[in-house]
Amino acid sequence: MNRPTRRSVAAGGAALLLTAGLGVAAAAPAQARADCFDRSIPLSVEESRLGYTLPDNDNPDVLQSETFARQMVDGGGFGDVAPSLARHLCRVRSSAAAIRLVKQTGEELWRSAVDRAQHRGDVRGSLPASDDRPLYWTRLQATAALRQWTPAFSLSSRARASLITAFDRAARGMSDIDFPAGKGVKRVIASGFDPYTLDGGQTGPAPGSAGNNIRHGNPSGATALALDGTRYRAADGKVTYIEMYVLPVNYTEFAAGYLEDTVGPFMRPGPRRVDASLTVSQAGGSVFNLEQWNGRYHGAYPGNDLSQPCPSQNGVPQLAVGNHGCNTSVVTRWGGPAAFDLNTPPQWTTATLPVGPMIKADTGASVPRPPGDTWPDTSVAFGVVWHTNYTEFPDCTSTTRVTRNNPPPTEFPPPAPPTPPDAGSCSHSGGGGNYLSNESAYRNTLLRDRMGLKIPAGHIHTPDMQHFETAFNVSDPTFNAWRTAIVAQGGNLIHAVADNS
């Protein structure tokens, strides 16, 4: 059973805001009054990729006729969103009206993407309904419009940033979470992620060719769209409600409290408190990893906005001692410390997932294996492994690192219990690495601990979706098959958590 659909573009909601066509390939908001936008205003790093174009797959000496972003937006049926927002912005006469506009537009975009993924109403556009990428690129077109908007009233840089944030959060599903109150139901909240590693990859000889990494999607984001707002009756008779949202692949928004502001209200005491809280992201191979230990340490790899709080120095990782940039810090409103302290918050958090039941549920048995799947048991789509490895600095003042429980055994329960991090150690990477997947897991489980909850909470790492048959086509059957399979088994794993919460 699904939550009743809300009026949206994908379901014919043109009576709201999203009503015009997009007439440009890149950054500038199209078909708006010339005096309403200043196209000389620089765009963000992420928005600057709106102009990237791939080579033609059959003739790489020339570029494709449209930018990659335009193909994603139109392929998802969202070509009306940014132009409509641009027209409405040119009519706005106050900050209050602007904030109402951007929140409504963002919420409508999220609901449209969810409706499309769940086949509510007509599926517009040429891309498969399950594709997560149209939402990402449409969101960037809208934030580019907000960044270059010149309103008829005074708008400070801070107020503009607040408008962009309000739209961004709404368009990630962070403001439409709606759990029923009371007993007799189960409430599960889970996150996905944006596409990432969009720079680089194979290029063609055509001048201005973008690397084909721009094609990347994220199966965790696709899973969020597929499951958001769904409900079903579990074996124990309780109705389970699942709410999803999508996180950015940027340290900047994490530091601003995106995750805590979304999950925290539903971990506080009250009739809508969640029974499980999960984070989900993409990793590699043909396996779902259930991560056990999460580290506070920031890694060296930059986010989509190229922010990089803890880069390696001469190939050597920085130490966490006295180093704000290398440690995840919680915003003050969610209990962050007034002063920096190496162990406040702690260097490690642990998952409380029902690992045994999740593996025993045989979640891949009913899922078709995609081409190139390498999991050795061919009776399932993908393996599910309790991922217990991590890397620590046993001496927090030394660059010496130790990796434990590596590789984790694929059988469950394992022959011997895994070794936990040393008391007093400093983290370098959890089982999920030290990038933003690990950070989402760390923040979520730390929030669980600070709220004193004993609920299932932890991180699911999916297989890698980026399997293409062709060098430059924006989509193809193999890429789509991997997304379909990962989303199906990922949904089964989330249900397994719900059933055992």
ZABAKE-83882 format. One record per residue (C-alpha): residue number from 1; residue in three letters; x, y, z. Coordinates in pm, whole numbers. Layout:
N
SITE   num   residu       px       py       pz
SITE   NUM      ALA        X        Y        Z
...
//
This chain:
501
SITE   num   residu       px       py       pz
SITE     1      MET        0        0        0
SITE     2      ASN      121      352      -76
SITE     3      ARG       46      686       81
SITE     4      PRO     -222      865     -125
SITE     5      THR      -62     1069     -400
SITE     6      ARG      -30     1445     -371
SITE     7      ARG      -89     1673     -665
SITE     8      SER      232     1698     -865
SITE     9      VAL      375     1772    -1205
SITE    10      ALA      422     1408    -1296
SITE    11      ALA       58     1350    -1208
SITE    12      GLY      -64     1653    -1401
SITE    13      GLY       -8     1929    -1148
SITE    14      ALA       53     2200    -1407
SITE    15      ALA     -196     2423    -1225
SITE    16      LEU       70     2492     -965
SITE    17      LEU      410     2634    -1050
SITE    18      LEU      582     2405    -1293
SITE    19      THR      435     2503    -1624
SITE    20      ALA      684     2630    -1883
SITE    21      GLY      949     2487    -2116
SITE    22      LEU     1325     2512    -2070
SITE    23      GLY     1492     2689    -2358
SITE    24      VAL     1861     2686    -2264
SITE    25      ALA     2118     2418    -2228
SITE    26      ALA     2319     2546    -1939
SITE    27      ALA     2314     2790    -1654
SITE    28      ALA     2097     3086    -1743
SITE    29      PRO     1731     3069    -1640
SITE    30      ALA     1541     3073    -1967
SITE    31      GLN     1251     3284    -2097
SITE    32      ALA     1250     3528    -1807
SITE    33      ARG     1259     3909    -1821
SITE    34      ALA     1609     4024    -1903
SITE    35      ASP     1612     4260    -1601
SITE    36      CYS     1526     3981    -1355
SITE    37      PHE     1849     3782    -1385
SITE    38      ASP     2213     3875    -1390
SITE    39      ARG     2385     3602    -1586
SITE    40      SER     2728     3735    -1496
SITE    41      ILE     2684     3618    -1137
SITE    42      PRO     2907     3312    -1094
SITE    43      LEU     2737     2979    -1041
SITE    44      SER     2834     2720     -783
SITE    45      VAL     3073     2440     -868
SITE    46      GLU     2785     2194     -903
SITE    47      GLU     2575     2435    -1112
SITE    48      SER     2867     2498    -1347
SITE    49      ARG     2836     2138    -1469
SITE    50      LEU     2497     2223    -1620
SITE    51      GLY     2681     2322    -1938
SITE    52      TYR     2877     1997    -1978
SITE    53      THR     2822     1807    -2303
SITE    54      LEU     2925     1453    -2394
SITE    55      PRO     3061     1341    -2733
SITE    56      ASP     2825     1175    -2973
SITE    57      ASN     2853      802    -2906
SITE    58      ASP     2861      707    -3275
SITE    59      ASN     3083      997    -3382
SITE    60      PRO     3295     1120    -3089
SITE    61      ASP     3449     1390    -3311
SITE    62      VAL     3135     1597    -3248
SITE    63      LEU     2942     1679    -2934
SITE    64      GLN     2590     1566    -2863
SITE    65      SER     2326     1819    -2963
SITE    66      GLU     2219     1889    -2604
SITE    67      THR     2397     1921    -2273
SITE    68      PHE     2389     1623    -2044
SITE    69      ALA     2184     1816    -1787
SITE    70      ARG     1923     1911    -2047
SITE    71      GLN     1887     1546    -2148
SITE    72      MET     1841     1445    -1785
SITE    73      VAL     1586     1716    -1710
SITE    74      ASP     1380     1660    -2024
SITE    75      GLY     1426     1283    -1996
SITE    76      GLY     1261     1299    -1654
SITE    77      GLY      976     1518    -1773
SITE    78      PHE     1093     1811    -1559
SITE    79      GLY     1167     2062    -1834
SITE    80      ASP      900     2296    -1698
SITE    81      VAL     1043     2341    -1351
SITE    82      ALA     1325     2598    -1378
SITE    83      PRO     1153     2826    -1634
SITE    84      SER      836     2839    -1426
SITE    85      LEU     1035     2919    -1114
SITE    86      ALA     1218     3192    -1310
SITE    87      ARG      893     3353    -1428
SITE    88      HIS      746     3348    -1080
SITE    89      LEU     1062     3494     -928
SITE    90      CYS     1031     3793    -1160
SITE    91      ARG      689     3866    -1008
SITE    92      VAL      790     3826     -644
SITE    93      ARG      793     4147     -443
SITE    94      SER      902     4037      -94
SITE    95      SER     1131     3795       86
SITE    96      ALA      832     3628      250
SITE    97      ALA      673     3559      -87
SITE    98      ALA     1005     3431     -220
SITE    99      ILE     1046     3180       62
SITE   100      ARG      692     3052        7
SITE   101      LEU      761     3016     -364
SITE   102      VAL     1087     2825     -331
SITE   103      LYS      955     2589      -64
SITE   104      GLN      645     2508     -265
SITE   105      THR      848     2457     -583
SITE   106      GLY     1096     2232     -406
SITE   107      GLU      827     2022     -244
SITE   108      GLU      644     1985     -574
SITE   109      LEU      963     1878     -750
SITE   110      TRP     1033     1611     -487
SITE   111      ARG      677     1481     -498
SITE   112      SER      686     1472     -878
SITE   113      ALA     1009     1270     -873
SITE   114      VAL      862     1027     -619
SITE   115      ASP      539      991     -814
SITE   116      ARG      736      925    -1129
SITE   117      ALA      952      659     -966
SITE   118      GLN      646      490     -821
SITE   119      HIS      446      510    -1147
SITE   120      ARG      176      735    -1006
SITE   121      GLY       16      896    -1307
SITE   122      ASP      181      915    -1648
SITE   123      VAL      558      871    -1651
SITE   124      ARG      677     1167    -1855
SITE   125      GLY     1009     1182    -2036
SITE   126      SER     1220      922    -2213
SITE   127      LEU     1427      797    -1918
SITE   128      PRO     1314      503    -1704
SITE   129      ALA     1091      593    -1411
SITE   130      SER     1354      459    -1171
SITE   131      ASP     1627      701    -1284
SITE   132      ASP     1739      926     -998
SITE   133      ARG     1943     1169    -1210
SITE   134      PRO     1664     1397    -1344
SITE   135      LEU     1589     1517     -991
SITE   136      TYR     1953     1609     -927
SITE   137      TRP     2000     1809    -1246
SITE   138      THR     1660     1982    -1225
SITE   139      ARG     1741     2090     -873
SITE   140      LEU     2065     2248     -995
SITE   141      GLN     1885     2437    -1272
SITE   142      ALA     1653     2584    -1010
SITE   143      THR     1932     2683     -770
SITE   144      ALA     2118     2845    -1061
SITE   145      ALA     1809     3059    -1124
SITE   146      LEU     1795     3158     -758
SITE   147      ARG     2164     3245     -757
SITE   148      GLN     2135     3477    -1059
SITE   149      TRP     1800     3632     -968
SITE   150      THR     1793     4012     -930
SITE   151      PRO     1473     4080     -736
SITE   152      ALA     1279     4405     -724
SITE   153      PHE     1370     4444     -357
SITE   154      SER     1689     4431     -154
SITE   155      LEU     1817     4077     -100
SITE   156      SER     2130     4018      105
SITE   157      SER     2376     3741       30
SITE   158      ARG     2265     3567      347
SITE   159      ALA     1897     3589      251
SITE   160      ARG     1972     3451      -96
SITE   161      ALA     2164     3162       57
SITE   162      SER     1866     3092      283
SITE   163      LEU     1635     3079      -19
SITE   164      ILE     1864     2835     -198
SITE   165      THR     1886     2619      114
SITE   166      ALA     1509     2623      164
SITE   167      PHE     1452     2508     -193
SITE   168      ASP     1730     2251     -176
SITE   169      ARG     1603     2089      144
SITE   170      ALA     1245     2080       17
SITE   171      ALA     1353     1925     -314
SITE   172      ARG     1538     1651     -122
SITE   173      GLY     1225     1533       59
SITE   174      MET     1341     1675      389
SITE   175      SER     1024     1874      455
SITE   176      ASP      750     1629      357
SITE   177      ILE      820     1354      612
SITE   178      ASP      481     1262      753
SITE   179      PHE      460      974     1001
SITE   180      PRO      133      877     1169
SITE   181      ALA      120      910     1546
SITE   182      GLY       56      643     1802
SITE   183      LYS      109      277     1862
SITE   184      GLY       35      -18     1637
SITE   185      VAL      251      112     1351
SITE   186      LYS      621      114     1265
SITE   187      ARG      802      422     1144
SITE   188      VAL     1124      389      941
SITE   189      ILE     1329      679      806
SITE   190      ALA     1614      630      560
SITE   191      SER     1836      842      338
SITE   192      GLY     1984      814       -8
SITE   193      PHE     2249     1024     -181
SITE   194      ASP     2300     1240     -490
SITE   195      PRO     2515     1122     -781
SITE   196      TYR     2886     1189     -725
SITE   197      THR     3232     1163     -890
SITE   198      LEU     3086     1356    -1183
SITE   199      ASP     3418     1491    -1310
SITE   200      GLY     3664     1293    -1517
SITE   201      GLY     3618      971    -1707
SITE   202      GLN     3659      900    -2076
SITE   203      THR     3643     1193    -2315
SITE   204      GLY     3624     1216    -2691
SITE   205      PRO     3823     1420    -2946
SITE   206      ALA     3544     1677    -2984
SITE   207      PRO     3652     2015    -2843
SITE   208      GLY     3487     2083    -2507
SITE   209      SER     3401     1719    -2445
SITE   210      ALA     3298     1635    -2090
SITE   211      GLY     3424     1318    -1929
SITE   212      ASN     3168     1040    -1917
SITE   213      ASN     3164     1032    -1535
SITE   214      ILE     2901     1304    -1570
SITE   215      ARG     2657     1018    -1641
SITE   216      HIS     2680      877    -1290
SITE   217      GLY     2368      817    -1087
SITE   218      ASN     2325      685     -735
SITE   219      PRO     2115      375     -660
SITE   220      SER     2063      493     -303
SITE   221      GLY     1891      805     -437
SITE   222      ALA     1683      588     -669
SITE   223      THR     1589      371     -370
SITE   224      ALA     1477      682     -181
SITE   225      LEU     1242      778     -464
SITE   226      ALA     1111      422     -494
SITE   227      LEU     1025      386     -124
SITE   228      ASP      934      734       -2
SITE   229      GLY      587      747      147
SITE   230      THR      518      375      102
SITE   231      ARG      359      153      363
SITE   232      TYR      289     -216      401
SITE   233      ARG      154     -457      662
SITE   234      ALA      428     -660      826
SITE   235      ALA      402    -1021      942
SITE   236      ASP      323     -906     1297
SITE   237      GLY       20     -718     1169
SITE   238      LYS      164     -371     1216
SITE   239      VAL      161     -127      928
SITE   240      THR      512       -2      845
SITE   241      TYR      552      352      713
SITE   242      ILE      872      439      525
SITE   243      GLU      991      794      469
SITE   244      MET     1300      870      259
SITE   245      TYR     1512     1175      179
SITE   246      VAL     1825     1242      -29
SITE   247      LEU     2150     1383      108
SITE   248      PRO     2404     1596      -80
SITE   249      VAL     2755     1468     -147
SITE   250      ASN     2906     1777       15
SITE   251      TYR     3069     1834      351
SITE   252      THR     2926     2188      355
SITE   253      GLU     2561     2090      395
SITE   254      PHE     2646     1812      641
SITE   255      ALA     2821     2070      860
SITE   256      ALA     2507     2284      837
SITE   257      GLY     2300     2006      995
SITE   258      TYR     2109     1868      696
SITE   259      LEU     2092     1517      840
SITE   260      GLU     2024     1610     1203
SITE   261      ASP     1757     1863     1109
SITE   262      THR     1578     1595      906
SITE   263      VAL     1608     1296     1138
SITE   264      GLY     1641     1461     1478
SITE   265      PRO     1277     1573     1518
SITE   266      PHE     1168     1210     1474
SITE   267      MET     1415     1078     1731
SITE   268      ARG     1288     1310     2001
SITE   269      PRO     1023     1180     2244
SITE   270      GLY      676     1193     2102
SITE   271      PRO      403      998     1923
SITE   272      ARG      588     1007     1588
SITE   273      ARG      927      884     1708
SITE   274      VAL     1091      648     1457
SITE   275      ASP     1146      276     1515
SITE   276      ALA     1450      260     1284
SITE   277      SER     1679      511     1115
SITE   278      LEU     1902      412      823
SITE   279      THR     2147      572      587
SITE   280      VAL     2214      422      244
SITE   281      SER     2481      495      -16
SITE   282      GLN     2668      339     -308
SITE   283      ALA     2996      150     -275
SITE   284      GLY     3137     -107     -519
SITE   285      GLY     3129     -463     -640
SITE   286      SER     2824     -690     -631
SITE   287      VAL     2755     -684     -259
SITE   288      PHE     2550     -499       -2
SITE   289      ASN     2771     -417      297
SITE   290      LEU     2612     -368      638
SITE   291      GLU     2860     -133      803
SITE   292      GLN     2937     -189     1172
SITE   293      TRP     3178       88     1281
SITE   294      ASN     3164      450     1174
SITE   295      GLY     3452      695     1222
SITE   296      ARG     3447     1063     1303
SITE   297      TYR     3737     1137     1066
SITE   298      HIS     3686     1331      742
SITE   299      GLY     3863     1181      444
SITE   300      ALA     4069     1352      178
SITE   301      TYR     3831     1312     -116
SITE   302      PRO     3639     1629     -220
SITE   303      GLY     3263     1657     -240
SITE   304      ASN     3059     1750     -546
SITE   305      ASP     3123     2116     -460
SITE   306      LEU     3498     2038     -436
SITE   307      SER     3499     2119      -64
SITE   308      GLN     3774     1922      105
SITE   309      PRO     3810     1980      480
SITE   310      CYS     4092     1734      547
SITE   311      PRO     4317     1683      241
SITE   312      SER     4622     1463      271
SITE   313      GLN     4951     1648      294
SITE   314      ASN     5231     1509       78
SITE   315      GLY     5036     1184       56
SITE   316      VAL     5008     1151      435
SITE   317      PRO     4674     1180      615
SITE   318      GLN     4643     1465      860
SITE   319      LEU     4597     1383     1226
SITE   320      ALA     4276     1453     1411
SITE   321      VAL     4438     1594     1723
SITE   322      GLY     4351     1962     1750
SITE   323      ASN     4233     1959     1389
SITE   324      HIS     3881     2090     1331
SITE   325      GLY     3885     2011      961
SITE   326      CYS     3948     1640     1004
SITE   327      ASN     3673     1572     1256
SITE   328      THR     3297     1561     1206
SITE   329      SER     3143     1824     1432
SITE   330      VAL     2777     1843     1530
SITE   331      VAL     2593     2173     1498
SITE   332      THR     2519     2340     1831
SITE   333      ARG     2141     2297     1808
SITE   334      TRP     2192     1919     1805
SITE   335      GLY     2429     1907     2098
SITE   336      GLY     2755     2009     1939
SITE   337      PRO     3027     2109     2183
SITE   338      ALA     3090     2474     2254
SITE   339      ALA     3463     2406     2226
SITE   340      PHE     3657     2155     2018
SITE   341      ASP     3739     1829     2191
SITE   342      LEU     3894     1518     2038
SITE   343      ASN     3648     1281     2205
SITE   344      THR     3336     1497     2217
SITE   345      PRO     3171     1367     2007
SITE   346      PRO     3338     1025     2016
SITE   347      GLN     3580      894     1757
SITE   348      TRP     3362      588     1684
SITE   349      THR     2996      495     1671
SITE   350      THR     2846      152     1609
SITE   351      ALA     2554       22     1410
SITE   352      THR     2258     -150     1571
SITE   353      LEU     2122     -318     1260
SITE   354      PRO     1952     -659     1283
SITE   355      VAL     2235     -808     1079
SITE   356      GLY     2144    -1175     1121
SITE   357      PRO     1780    -1134     1011
SITE   358      MET     1884     -905      725
SITE   359      ILE     2116    -1172      587
SITE   360      LYS     1876    -1457      661
SITE   361      ALA     1595    -1276      476
SITE   362      ASP     1759    -1379      145
SITE   363      THR     1672    -1041       -1
SITE   364      GLY     1831    -1110     -340
SITE   365      ALA     1652    -1436     -420
SITE   366      SER     1365    -1274     -611
SITE   367      VAL     1577    -1008     -785
SITE   368      PRO     1702    -1065    -1144
SITE   369      ARG     2081    -1055    -1173
SITE   370      PRO     2204     -772    -1398
SITE   371      PRO     2462     -832    -1673
SITE   372      GLY     2814     -855    -1531
SITE   373      ASP     2705     -940    -1176
SITE   374      THR     3001    -1115    -1012
SITE   375      TRP     2852    -1236     -683
SITE   376      PRO     2948    -1607     -673
SITE   377      ASP     2611    -1735     -553
SITE   378      THR     2404    -1717     -870
SITE   379      SER     2079    -1789     -686
SITE   380      VAL     2068    -1428     -566
SITE   381      ALA     2125    -1091     -724
SITE   382      PHE     2381     -962     -476
SITE   383      GLY     2548    -1077     -158
SITE   384      VAL     2483     -925      185
SITE   385      VAL     2784     -907      420
SITE   386      TRP     2836     -784      774
SITE   387      HIS     3114     -535      705
SITE   388      THR     3327     -506     1018
SITE   389      ASN     3659     -368      900
SITE   390      TYR     3792      -24      991
SITE   391      THR     4121      166     1008
SITE   392      GLU     4243      349     1316
SITE   393      PHE     4532      552     1450
SITE   394      PRO     4604      351     1768
SITE   395      ASP     4827      638     1874
SITE   396      CYS     4642      958     1794
SITE   397      THR     4966     1155     1764
SITE   398      SER     5122      919     1506
SITE   399      THR     5044      875     1137
SITE   400      THR     5073      495     1179
SITE   401      ARG     4743      330     1085
SITE   402      VAL     4611      -18     1160
SITE   403      THR     4331     -193      968
SITE   404      ARG     4133     -463     1148
SITE   405      ASN     3884     -735     1046
SITE   406      ASN     3999     -712      688
SITE   407      PRO     3863     -871      485
SITE   408      PRO     3543     -934      680
SITE   409      PRO     3423    -1297      652
SITE   410      THR     3130    -1343      417
SITE   411      GLU     2959    -1600      643
SITE   412      PHE     2733    -1502      931
SITE   413      PRO     2783    -1543     1214
SITE   414      PRO     3158    -1515     1156
SITE   415      PRO     3400    -1780     1290
SITE   416      ALA     3521    -1536     1555
SITE   417      PRO     3378    -1206     1685
SITE   418      PRO     3522     -899     1512
SITE   419      THR     3776     -688     1698
SITE   420      PRO     3638     -347     1802
SITE   421      PRO     3839      -24     1780
SITE   422      ASP     4094       29     2056
SITE   423      ALA     3991      242     2350
SITE   424      GLY     4148      583     2306
SITE   425      SER     4219      533     1936
SITE   426      CYS     4149      793     1669
SITE   427      SER     3945      693     1368
SITE   428      HIS     4077      708     1015
SITE   429      SER     3797      522      836
SITE   430      GLY     3496      313      925
SITE   431      GLY     3385        9      730
SITE   432      GLY     3227      252      487
SITE   433      GLY     3548      449      439
SITE   434      ASN     3595      809      549
SITE   435      TYR     3391      988      285
SITE   436      LEU     3036     1117      316
SITE   437      SER     2877      771      332
SITE   438      ASN     3064      716      656
SITE   439      GLU     2976     1066      772
SITE   440      SER     2604     1006      720
SITE   441      ALA     2631      681      917
SITE   442      TYR     2831      847     1194
SITE   443      ARG     2592     1139     1234
SITE   444      ASN     2284      918     1228
SITE   445      THR     2412      672     1489
SITE   446      LEU     2554      950     1707
SITE   447      LEU     2212     1115     1703
SITE   448      ARG     2057      782     1807
SITE   449      ASP     2298      761     2101
SITE   450      ARG     2243     1119     2211
SITE   451      MET     1868     1063     2209
SITE   452      GLY     1916      751     2423
SITE   453      LEU     1740      527     2171
SITE   454      LYS     1776      150     2137
SITE   455      ILE     1647      129     1780
SITE   456      PRO     1800      -26     1468
SITE   457      ALA     2030      235     1312
SITE   458      GLY     2314      190     1070
SITE   459      HIS     2439      212      716
SITE   460      ILE     2374        0      406
SITE   461      HIS     2628       24      125
SITE   462      THR     2489      -83     -213
SITE   463      PRO     2673     -236     -510
SITE   464      ASP     2814       -4     -775
SITE   465      MET     2557       97    -1037
SITE   466      GLN     2788      256    -1296
SITE   467      HIS     2785      -22    -1557
SITE   468      PHE     2739      112    -1911
SITE   469      GLU     2741      -75    -2240
SITE   470      THR     2848      233    -2434
SITE   471      ALA     3107      505    -2391
SITE   472      PHE     2889      816    -2416
SITE   473      ASN     2518      733    -2434
SITE   474      VAL     2345      892    -2137
SITE   475      SER     2172      565    -2051
SITE   476      ASP     2156      206    -2173
SITE   477      PRO     1994     -128    -2077
SITE   478      THR     2283     -254    -1862
SITE   479      PHE     2300       64    -1656
SITE   480      ASN     1924       52    -1609
SITE   481      ALA     1932     -317    -1513
SITE   482      TRP     2185     -254    -1236
SITE   483      ARG     1976       29    -1094
SITE   484      THR     1660     -181    -1106
SITE   485      ALA     1824     -474     -929
SITE   486      ILE     1996     -266     -661
SITE   487      VAL     1680      -72     -583
SITE   488      ALA     1476     -393     -557
SITE   489      GLN     1716     -569     -320
SITE   490      GLY     1787     -248     -129
SITE   491      GLY     1416     -208      -67
SITE   492      ASN     1398     -567       56
SITE   493      LEU     1680     -496      303
SITE   494      ILE     1505     -187      437
SITE   495      HIS     1190     -395      482
SITE   496      ALA     1397     -656      668
SITE   497      VAL     1510     -386      911
SITE   498      ALA     1153     -268      958
SITE   499      ASP     1029     -622     1017
SITE   500      ASN     1288     -670     1290
SITE   501      SER     1251     -337     1467
//
